[in-house]
Amino acid sequence: MASQMSGFVPSEPGQSGTGDPGAGGEPRGVYIHFPYCLQKCPYCDFVSYATERAEVPHERYADAVIAEMEQRRNELVGKRVASVFFGGGTPSLWKAEELGRVLHHLRQMACFEANVEITAEANPSSLDEAKARSLKGVGVNRLSIGVQGLRRERLEFLGRLHDETGGLHAVKEALASGMERVSADVIYGVAGGAAQTVEDAASEVSRVVDTGITHVSAYALTIEPSTVFGELARKNALPMLAEDQLADMFLAVRDALETRGFVHYEVSNYARAGHESRHNLGYWRGLDYVGLGCAAYGTVSTGDGNARRYRNKTDPEKYIRAALTGPSTEGHAEALTAETRLRERIMLGLRLAEGLDLSAAADALGVPAWTNERRRAADKLVRKGWLSISAGRLSVPPKAWLFADGTAAELF
């Protein structure tokens, strides 16, 4: 979820900002939301709208995102961009030439770092080797594929459109395209008629990474209130696994991936060395990010440790009209104090294996690192074995990662 420095010359419109040595300040990420999908999954709480392929407004939506970029020139022109992430929804539904047109315009405005990471999310139902090649051709260098599972019953329960062979096939097609980096999402912790065993969870994630991918996000099924699953849970009509079963699966998945040389670098994320998600690391480390597109969030520093967070309109047509005609695509905005930002950095930083240098983060924001309450809470967490402190760096021991969010909340 990036700061600034004077004395640089921004890229002129029409010229590539790539590698501009004059760009200063901390790098930032850019998130671009594509709100269309073929079918809404019952567990998904992201803003997405089920749309027939023929009804996706490819060109018009690209026009709108480009128009929003122009509205946000102050947040983009001459700024260092370390990562771009096309999320959704299903960005692999977007015509590659239109996604590429958006990316080209962004590249003309901002200063892409030499090793910029450009990710597009994809579903197996809308990805094959030809589509992966076309995305690679317009500049995408990383695909994140929603495999989610390898059993037909489980995929049907999760509302996925692909069958038990579709996820692995899509991953193999992406790799065959020559895509530089490929990641896969996998969900574990499914109960009911599609229930997993601990052995199932470990076996499935192993089969996915054995394809040759270098990154995997392994998530326990989470029930969000605003979803179909959330409604079923309120009615006690959704089968759920016990917490100890989820814990056993978490450990089995971790063991299977670490055995295969993957580093567990964030609670739900694993990678071969050097293949961590740079975009998500930006969020977890508290860098600024510019959000573009329907329902996108952005957070940009405003000075003195403070920041402004906004969210774009969540209805696609209202967003498109606002982008094309002005004056603003935003549906909501709020000011974040330096203390609020420090609490967020604690919450997100403690999800990382590297942890958080609390004093450095507090100094950068201009607020105290250690209040009396925070010191007492930290001492208590250390005694319980849920927190480690070394040379000012706070981290959660691997055995306590399941409680990372609760540990962070204690330090607020």
Stockholm file with secondary structure:
# STOCKHOLM 1.0

chainA/1-412         MASQMSGFVPSEPGQSGTGDPGAGGEPRGVYIHFPYCLQKCPYCDFVSYATERAEVPHERYADAVIAEMEQRRNELVGKRVASVFFGGGTPSLWKAEELGRVLHHLRQMACFEANVEITAEANPSSLDEAKARSLKGVGVNRLSIGVQGLRRERLEFLGRLHDETGGLHAVKEALASGMERVSADVIYGVAGGAAQTVEDAASEVSRVVDTGITHVSAYALTIEPSTVFGELARKNALPMLAEDQLADMFLAVRDALETRGFVHYEVSNYARAGHESRHNLGYWRGLDYVGLGCAAYGTVSTGDGNARRYRNKTDPEKYIRAALTGPSTEGHAEALTAETRLRERIMLGLRLAEGLDLSAAADALGVPAWTNERRRAADKLVRKGWLSISAGRLSVPPKAWLFADGTAAELF
#=GR chainA/1-412 SS CCCCCSSCCCCCTTSCCTTCTTCCSCCEEEEEEECEESSCCTTCCSCCEECCGGGCCHHHHHHHHHHHHHHTHHHHTTCEEEEEEEEESCGGGSCHHHHHHHHHHHHHHSEEEEEEEEEEEECGGGCCHHHHHHHHHTTCCEEEEEEECSCHHHHHHTTCSSCTTHHHHHHHHHHHTTCSEEEEEEEECCCGGGCCCHHHHHHHHHHHHTTSCSEEEEEECCCCTTSHHHHHHHTTCSCCCCHHHHHHHHHHHHHHHHHTTCEEEETTEEESTTCSCHHHHHHHTTCCEEEESTTCEEEEEEETTEEEEEEECSSHHHHHHHHHHCSCCEEEEEEECHHHHHHHHHHHHTTBTTCEEHHHHHHHHTSCSCCHHHHHHHHHHHHHTSCEEETTEEECCGGGGGGHHHHHHHTC
#=GC SS_cons         CCCCCSSCCCCCTTSCCTTCTTCCSCCEEEEEEECEESSCCTTCCSCCEECCGGGCCHHHHHHHHHHHHHHTHHHHTTCEEEEEEEEESCGGGSCHHHHHHHHHHHHHHSEEEEEEEEEEEECGGGCCHHHHHHHHHTTCCEEEEEEECSCHHHHHHTTCSSCTTHHHHHHHHHHHTTCSEEEEEEEECCCGGGCCCHHHHHHHHHHHHTTSCSEEEEEECCCCTTSHHHHHHHTTCSCCCCHHHHHHHHHHHHHHHHHTTCEEEETTEEESTTCSCHHHHHHHTTCCEEEESTTCEEEEEEETTEEEEEEECSSHHHHHHHHHHCSCCEEEEEEECHHHHHHHHHHHHTTBTTCEEHHHHHHHHTSCSCCHHHHHHHHHHHHHTSCEEETTEEECCGGGGGGHHHHHHHTC
//
